[in-house]
Amino acid sequence: MRPLQISADTALKLSKALGIPLEHLMHTPQHILLQKLSQLAQEETAAQAEAQSQETQATERKDEQAAISESSEDSKS
């Protein structure tokens, strides 16, 4: 089996992202490497979706608090 045909920069980035030594990465079969990359992409997508969800919830809470504040000010007048 021949080593992967990727640049040194790409190999270093993949090694860090996947948490495997560079020597192992270069001799990892292509189908396994693609599977690991797919899993990494899914995890990143899930993390981004979670962060976006939390951001949306925070914005909604802020809007609700502003509406409550406005309604209480209107009732005092």
N, C-alpha and C positions, 0 to 999 in steps of 0.2 A: 504494500500500500504506500502510495506516495504522499508526502505532506500536502496540506491544503495550499492552494495557489492564491494566497492573499498577501497584501502588502504588510510590511512590518508594523506600520502604524495601526492598520486594521487589526492585526493580530494582538497588539498590546491592548487596544480598546476592548476587544472581545474578551481577552483574558481577564481584565479587570472587571468587566461587566458580569461575566459568568462566574467569577471567583475560582478559576482553575489556573494552574501554572501554565505558562506559555508553552513549555515543552509538551505538555499533555494536549493543549489546544491544537497544536500543529499536527498531531497524529490522531486526532479525534476523527472518526469517520464522518463524512459530510452529512449523512442523514441524521446522525445523533446531534451534530452541531446545529443543524437546522431545527431540530426538535427543541433543543435548549434555547435557541434564539426565539422560537415561537412562544415558549413558556415565559421567557423574560418579557417579551412584548405584551403578553396577556396580563402579567403582573403589573407592568407599568400602566397599561390602559385602565386596569381596575383601580389602581392608586390615583390616577388622574380623575377618574369618575367619582371616586369617594371624596377627593378634595373639592371638586366642583359641587358636589352635593352639599357638603358642609358649608361652602361659601354661599350657596343659594339659600340654605336654611338660615344662615346668619343674616343675610340681607332681608329675608322675609321677617325675621324677628325684629330687626331694626325698623322696618316699615310698620309693623304692627305696633311697636312701642311709640312711634311717631304719631300714628293715628289715634292711639289711646290718649296720648298727651294733648293732641289737638282737640279731641272731644271733651276732655276734662276742662280745658281752657274755655271752650265754648259754653259749657254748662255753668261755669263760674260767672260768665258775663251776663 
